[in-house]
Amino acid sequence: GMAVFPFVIAKYDFDKTNEVFVNHEKIHLRQQLELLVIPFFIWYFLEYLIRLIQYKNGALAYRNISFEREAYNKEADLNYLKNRSFFRFLDYIKSNKQ
């Protein structure tokens, strides 16, 4: 699935009731709001390209985008967005391969 503010697009119907999936995508919606949506997607694409050069593997590049690192790391914490500070994804920019 994916989040494109203000929507969450689910590939499978069962994802709509998967709390972890929904939380992951809600984290992306918050990130998009912080960067005013369009800059989020520009940053996301550029960071993906940088990570692709860095890791030479598309799946690894995707998993190491700072936005994805935050979302995957916190997706199971269903209270995360209640206490999340602004621009928290910046904590995940430093490269620690996942």
Helices and strands as residue ranges (DSSP letters): E 2-4, E 7-9, G 13-17, H 19-34, H 38-55, H 58-63, H 66-74, H 80-83, G 88-92
